[in-house]
Every structure is written in C-alpha cells, then in structure tokens.
C-alpha cells in the first residue's frame, strides 16, 4: 500500500480582480455547509451578496496581495514544500475552494500510485463550514476519481500538545508587554453549533455548556475554541485577567457566536486595555481575515476608540514548530500498519 499526505486549506481567489473574487465567493457561499439553507434560497441569497461583495472584497484583497499571490496560498505552498523535505512520501496541497483544487490533488496522488492518503485539514477546530466541508469534499472526489484510494482523516487537533506548543512558540516573542491578549476566532452561526451537536440536547441548551463534559464537544467548534485558549494560556503563563475570547467575520443577520470581535475592540480601550495583542488561532495561515480584517480594520477601530498600541500576532504560517507538528501527524500515519 502506497501512502501520501494531502493538506487542505480554505482557499483564495486567483487574483483580486472582481471576476476572480466573484467566482471564489460563489463557490464558497454556495457550499451547503456554509450557507446551510435549501438550494433555491441559497442561490437567491448568494446572488444578492454577489451584487456588491466581490467589489468590496476585491479592494480588501488588493491591500494584502503579494507579488507571489494570495498570502494564504503562498504560505500553504511553502508549508507543503517544507513538510515534503521531512518525509519521503508525496505531499500534495489543495484548497477547498478554487486553486490548487482538490480534484487536481487527488489526480496527482493517484498518478503517483497513492492508495492511502492522510488528509490533514488546515483547520484545528471542527466546524461544519470548514473542517467538515473539506473532509466531505475530499471523500467525494476520491470516491469518484480514485475509488481504490483510502482516505484517513486527521482528527481536529485543537488541543493536541504539539499544536498548542507550536501556537505558543509562534507567539512567544509578542507576549511580553501588553495590557490584554484577545483570542479572535472565526465566527460561525449559532445554528451550526446546534446542527453539529450529536446529542441534540447540549450545545447552547445546557448552562455553561462548553465547560460541562459532553460527547457533543467532539464536534463543537465553540467548546474547542475555548479548549485551545485554555491550553494556550496555561502553557504560555498568561494571567486569567489578561485575556478574553471573541469571534470575528460574521455574515448576515442571524445570531453568530458572541462576543463579536469588533464589539470587543471598541470596548477594551474603555476598560483601560490600551495596549492589546490579537491572536487568531482558528487560522494556521495568514489571510484576508487576519491581515485585513484584524490587522488593518481592527487596528483602526481600536485606535479610534482611544487605544494606544495594537499588535496582531501573525499566524503560525511556516513556523518550524508548526512544520514539526505536521511532520508528527504524518509520521504517525506512516508508521501505522
């Protein structure tokens, strides 16, 4: 049996141009695990969003675009290359949306003779709109194009010691002189928590649900975000009174996970938190949501509210400890019979 590794990240437009951004947003938003309503209504909602959003998002992408392309794709390719130097089996990279595509990656692996692959979603936490969507799509493509290929999936690693150690290592140089550390995770609609609750009676229904043990936590994004935060501050030695958690990037009018990051950035200066750090652990690679939403717009909002110093802690990107974490996942897979 010939083994291989497949890394899957979220994706990016091929360029900041309006047509490319529209194409990307259409594929992303038409995913039934992102906007989880019936297809006709989803098509209508996405059509309305695509009237203005591609132009607005295109301007935002212009601000972060590099000479080599999208920061998320560039960093992900670098991670692929670095991991390939650590292991002998093929390492492929794909994006859930757009390029490099999952279809192309599966075809490449099949052409190289791979009959069993380890899929590592580049999402530490379980969410139906990211982790689950990537897993299901890879399984669908593999079943169609390479039915003999076995897909083994790396479980969510939100509190895996190596991942936490890598996250802390990548942030340690920033954890020196600050008033407050804000953990800003990508938000999801509250209804996604309810849909992912395998017990159907725990998430958002039991008081302090994320701290009450339950099988629901295996697929609960919110509980897993809190677990990452808890393990990070323990390892990094961050005092209880110096950190908090929020959720960013909401879309639409339905209730999303709270508190909202933009609300927190407006509130914190008024509570004497004038020098803050913001870290985004749901993202392993810097992207529009970390660089532009947090590092640019978030900074402007905080400073406009009488903040004094705003520092965005970069994602792990190609940090050696993150590469070592991925290497450990791959070698565990390769050593299995």
C-alpha positions as CSV (number, residue, x, y, z in Angstrom):
1,X,0.0,0.0,0.0
2,X,1.5,3.3,-1.1
3,X,0.8,6.2,1.3
4,X,0.7,10.0,0.8
5,X,-0.3,13.2,2.6
6,X,-2.9,15.8,1.5
7,X,-3.1,19.2,3.1
8,X,-6.3,21.1,2.5
9,X,-6.8,24.8,3.4
10,X,-9.7,27.1,2.7
11,X,-8.7,28.8,-0.5
12,X,-8.5,32.2,-2.1
13,X,-9.4,34.0,-5.4
14,X,-6.9,33.6,-8.2
15,X,-6.4,37.3,-8.2
16,X,-8.0,40.4,-6.5
17,X,-10.0,41.2,-9.7
18,X,-13.7,41.4,-9.4
19,X,-14.4,38.4,-11.7
20,X,-12.0,36.2,-9.8
21,X,-13.3,37.3,-6.4
22,X,-16.9,36.7,-7.6
23,X,-16.0,33.2,-8.8
24,X,-14.4,32.4,-5.5
25,X,-17.2,33.8,-3.4
26,X,-19.8,32.0,-5.4
27,X,-18.1,28.6,-4.9
28,X,-17.6,29.3,-1.2
29,X,-21.1,30.7,-0.4
30,X,-22.9,28.0,-2.5
31,X,-21.4,25.3,-0.2
32,X,-24.4,24.0,1.7
33,X,-22.3,23.7,4.8
34,X,-21.5,27.4,4.7
35,X,-24.9,28.8,3.9
36,X,-27.0,25.9,5.1
37,X,-30.4,26.5,3.6
38,X,-32.3,24.9,0.7
39,X,-30.6,25.3,-2.6
40,X,-33.1,27.7,-4.2
41,X,-33.0,30.1,-1.2
42,X,-29.2,29.7,-1.1
43,X,-28.9,30.6,-4.7
44,X,-31.1,33.7,-4.1
45,X,-29.1,34.8,-1.1
46,X,-25.8,34.3,-2.8
47,X,-27.0,36.2,-5.8
48,X,-27.8,39.2,-3.7
49,X,-24.5,39.0,-1.9
50,X,-22.6,38.9,-5.2
51,X,-24.0,42.2,-6.3
52,X,-21.7,44.3,-4.1
53,X,-19.4,41.9,-2.2
54,X,-17.0,41.0,-5.0
55,X,-16.1,44.7,-5.5
56,X,-15.7,45.3,-1.7
57,X,-13.7,42.1,-1.2
58,X,-11.6,42.7,-4.2
59,X,-10.5,46.1,-2.7
60,X,-9.6,44.3,0.5
61,X,-7.6,41.6,-1.3
62,X,-5.7,44.3,-3.2
63,X,-4.4,45.5,0.2
64,X,-2.9,42.2,1.2
65,X,-1.9,40.7,-2.2
66,X,1.8,39.9,-2.6
67,X,4.0,39.7,-5.7
68,X,3.6,35.9,-5.4
69,X,-0.2,35.9,-4.9
70,X,-2.6,35.3,-2.1
71,X,-0.8,35.1,1.3
72,X,-2.9,32.1,2.3
73,X,-1.9,30.2,-0.9
74,X,1.7,31.3,-0.8
75,X,2.2,30.3,2.8
76,X,0.3,27.0,2.3
77,X,2.6,26.1,-0.6
78,X,5.6,26.9,1.5
79,X,4.3,24.6,4.2
80,X,3.8,21.8,1.7
81,X,7.4,22.2,0.4
82,X,8.8,22.3,4.0
83,X,6.8,19.2,5.0
84,X,8.0,17.4,1.9
85,X,11.6,17.8,3.0
86,X,10.8,16.0,6.2
87,X,9.0,12.9,4.9
88,X,9.6,10.6,1.9
89,X,6.1,10.1,0.7
90,X,4.3,12.6,-1.6
91,X,2.8,15.7,0.0
92,X,0.0,17.4,-2.0
93,X,-1.8,20.7,-1.3
94,X,-5.3,21.6,-2.2
95,X,-7.8,24.4,-1.4
96,X,-11.4,23.6,-0.5
97,X,-12.4,26.4,-2.9
98,X,-10.6,27.4,-6.2
99,X,-6.9,26.6,-6.8
100,X,-5.0,24.4,-6.4
101,X,-8.1,22.2,-6.5
102,X,-8.9,19.1,-4.6
103,X,-9.7,17.4,-7.9
104,X,-6.2,18.1,-9.2
105,X,-4.6,17.0,-5.9
106,X,-6.4,13.7,-5.9
107,X,-5.5,13.1,-9.6
108,X,-1.8,13.8,-8.8
109,X,-1.7,11.5,-5.9
110,X,-3.4,8.7,-7.9
111,X,-0.9,9.2,-10.7
112,X,1.9,8.8,-8.2
113,X,0.4,5.4,-7.1
114,X,-1.0,6.5,-3.7
115,X,-3.6,4.1,-2.4
116,X,-3.9,5.5,1.1
117,X,-3.8,9.2,2.0
118,X,-3.8,11.1,5.2
119,X,-6.0,14.2,4.8
120,X,-4.9,17.0,7.2
121,X,-7.5,19.7,7.2
122,X,-5.7,23.0,7.9
123,X,-8.4,23.8,10.4
124,X,-7.6,22.9,14.0
125,X,-11.2,23.0,15.2
126,X,-14.3,21.1,14.0
127,X,-16.8,23.3,12.1
128,X,-19.3,22.1,9.5
129,X,-18.4,25.1,7.3
130,X,-14.6,24.4,7.3
131,X,-13.3,21.1,8.6
132,X,-16.3,19.0,7.8
133,X,-16.8,20.6,4.4
134,X,-13.2,19.9,3.4
135,X,-13.3,16.3,4.6
136,X,-16.6,15.5,2.8
137,X,-15.4,17.1,-0.4
138,X,-12.1,15.1,-0.5
139,X,-14.0,11.9,0.2
140,X,-16.4,12.7,-2.6
141,X,-13.7,13.5,-5.1
142,X,-11.6,10.4,-4.1
143,X,-14.6,8.1,-4.4
144,X,-15.3,9.4,-7.9
145,X,-11.7,9.7,-9.3
146,X,-9.8,7.1,-7.3
147,X,-12.3,4.6,-5.7
148,X,-9.4,2.4,-4.6
149,X,-7.8,5.2,-2.6
150,X,-8.4,5.0,1.2
151,X,-8.8,8.4,2.9
152,X,-7.7,8.6,6.5
153,X,-8.6,11.9,8.2
154,X,-6.6,13.7,10.8
155,X,-9.0,14.4,13.7
156,X,-9.3,18.0,15.0
157,X,-6.1,18.9,16.8
158,X,-7.3,22.0,18.7
159,X,-5.7,20.8,22.0
160,X,-3.1,18.4,20.7
161,X,0.1,19.3,22.7
162,X,2.3,19.7,19.6
163,X,-0.2,22.1,18.1
164,X,-0.5,24.1,21.3
165,X,3.2,24.2,21.7
166,X,3.6,25.4,18.1
167,X,1.0,28.1,18.6
168,X,2.7,29.3,21.7
169,X,6.2,29.2,20.1
170,X,5.0,31.3,17.2
171,X,3.5,33.9,19.5
172,X,6.1,34.0,22.3
173,X,8.1,36.9,21.1
174,X,4.9,39.1,21.3
175,X,3.9,38.0,24.8
176,X,6.0,40.5,26.8
177,X,4.5,43.9,27.4
178,X,0.7,44.2,26.9
179,X,-2.5,45.0,28.8
180,X,-4.7,42.4,27.2
181,X,-4.5,39.4,24.8
182,X,-7.6,38.9,22.7
183,X,-8.2,35.5,21.1
184,X,-10.2,36.2,18.0
185,X,-11.6,33.0,16.4
186,X,-13.6,32.9,13.1
187,X,-17.2,33.0,13.9
188,X,-20.0,30.7,12.9
189,X,-23.8,30.9,13.1
190,X,-25.2,29.6,16.4
191,X,-27.4,27.2,14.3
192,X,-24.3,25.5,13.1
193,X,-23.5,24.5,16.7
194,X,-27.0,23.1,17.1
195,X,-26.7,21.1,13.8
196,X,-23.3,19.7,14.8
197,X,-24.4,18.7,18.3
198,X,-24.6,14.9,18.1
199,X,-26.6,14.7,21.3
200,X,-29.1,17.4,20.1
201,X,-29.6,18.5,23.7
202,X,-26.3,20.1,24.9
203,X,-24.8,22.9,22.8
204,X,-26.4,26.3,23.8
205,X,-29.0,24.4,25.8
206,X,-27.1,23.4,28.9
207,X,-25.9,26.2,31.2
208,X,-22.1,26.8,30.7
209,X,-22.3,24.1,28.0
210,X,-18.7,24.3,26.9
211,X,-17.4,23.6,30.4
212,X,-19.8,20.7,31.1
213,X,-18.4,17.4,29.7
214,X,-20.3,16.0,26.8
215,X,-19.9,13.9,23.7
216,X,-21.1,17.0,21.8
217,X,-17.7,18.6,22.3
218,X,-16.2,16.2,19.7
219,X,-17.9,18.4,17.0
220,X,-18.5,21.6,19.0
221,X,-16.5,24.5,17.5
222,X,-17.1,26.8,20.4
223,X,-16.0,24.3,23.0
224,X,-12.9,23.5,21.0
225,X,-12.0,27.2,20.7
226,X,-12.3,27.6,24.4
227,X,-10.1,24.5,24.9
228,X,-7.4,25.9,22.6
229,X,-7.4,29.1,24.6
230,X,-7.3,27.3,27.9
231,X,-4.3,25.2,26.9
232,X,-2.5,28.2,25.3
233,X,-2.7,30.4,28.4
234,X,-1.7,27.6,30.6
235,X,1.4,26.8,28.6
236,X,2.3,30.5,27.9
237,X,1.6,31.6,31.5
238,X,-1.0,34.3,30.6
239,X,-2.8,35.6,33.7
240,X,-6.5,35.0,33.8
241,X,-7.3,38.7,34.0
242,X,-5.2,39.5,30.9
243,X,-7.1,37.6,28.1
244,X,-10.5,37.0,26.6
245,X,-12.1,35.3,23.6
246,X,-14.2,36.7,20.8
247,X,-15.4,35.7,17.3
248,X,-15.0,37.6,14.0
249,X,-16.1,37.6,10.4
250,X,-19.9,37.2,10.8
251,X,-22.1,37.4,7.8
252,X,-25.9,38.2,7.6
253,X,-28.3,38.9,10.4
254,X,-28.7,35.6,12.1
255,X,-27.1,35.3,15.6
256,X,-23.4,34.2,15.4
257,X,-21.1,33.2,18.3
258,X,-20.5,36.0,20.7
259,X,-18.9,38.2,21.8
260,X,-18.1,39.8,18.4
261,X,-14.5,40.8,17.9
262,X,-15.4,44.3,16.5
263,X,-17.5,45.0,19.6
264,X,-14.6,43.9,21.9
265,X,-12.1,46.1,20.1
266,X,-14.4,49.0,20.7
267,X,-15.0,48.1,24.4
268,X,-11.5,47.2,25.6
269,X,-9.9,50.7,25.5
270,X,-12.7,52.0,27.6
271,X,-11.8,49.4,30.3
272,X,-8.2,50.5,30.4
273,X,-6.9,47.9,28.0
274,X,-4.9,50.4,25.9
275,X,-2.2,48.0,24.6
276,X,-3.5,44.9,23.2
277,X,-2.4,41.8,21.3
278,X,-4.7,39.9,19.0
279,X,-4.1,36.3,18.0
280,X,-6.3,34.3,15.6
281,X,-5.8,30.5,16.4
282,X,-8.5,29.3,14.1
283,X,-6.3,30.2,11.1
284,X,-3.0,28.4,10.6
285,X,-2.1,30.7,7.6
286,X,-2.4,34.5,7.4
287,X,-5.2,35.5,5.1
288,X,-7.8,38.3,4.4
289,X,-9.5,37.7,7.8
290,X,-6.3,38.1,9.8
291,X,-4.3,40.6,7.8
292,X,-7.0,43.0,6.6
293,X,-10.0,42.4,8.9
294,X,-8.0,42.3,12.1
295,X,-4.6,43.8,11.3
296,X,-6.0,46.8,9.3
297,X,-9.6,47.5,10.1
298,X,-9.5,46.1,13.6
299,X,-6.4,48.2,14.4
300,X,-8.1,51.3,13.1
301,X,-11.2,50.6,15.2
302,X,-9.2,50.0,18.3
303,X,-7.0,53.1,17.9
304,X,-10.1,55.3,17.1
305,X,-11.5,54.2,20.5
306,X,-8.5,55.7,22.3
307,X,-6.4,52.6,22.2
308,X,-2.7,53.2,22.4
309,X,-1.0,50.1,20.9
310,X,-2.4,47.4,18.7
311,X,-0.4,44.3,17.7
312,X,-1.6,41.4,15.6
313,X,0.2,38.2,16.3
314,X,0.8,36.5,12.9
315,X,-0.5,33.0,12.3
316,X,1.9,30.1,12.5
317,X,2.4,30.1,8.7
318,X,5.7,28.4,8.1
319,X,7.0,28.4,11.7
320,X,9.3,25.4,12.3
321,X,7.2,24.2,15.3
322,X,4.1,24.0,13.1
323,X,6.0,22.1,10.4
324,X,7.2,19.7,13.1
325,X,3.6,19.3,14.3
326,X,2.5,18.3,10.8
327,X,5.5,16.0,10.5
328,X,4.4,14.3,13.6
329,X,0.9,13.7,12.3
330,X,2.3,12.4,9.0
331,X,4.8,10.0,10.7
332,X,2.2,8.6,13.0
333,X,0.1,7.8,9.9
334,X,3.1,6.4,8.0
335,X,4.0,4.1,11.0
336,X,0.5,2.7,11.3
337,X,0.0,-0.8,9.8
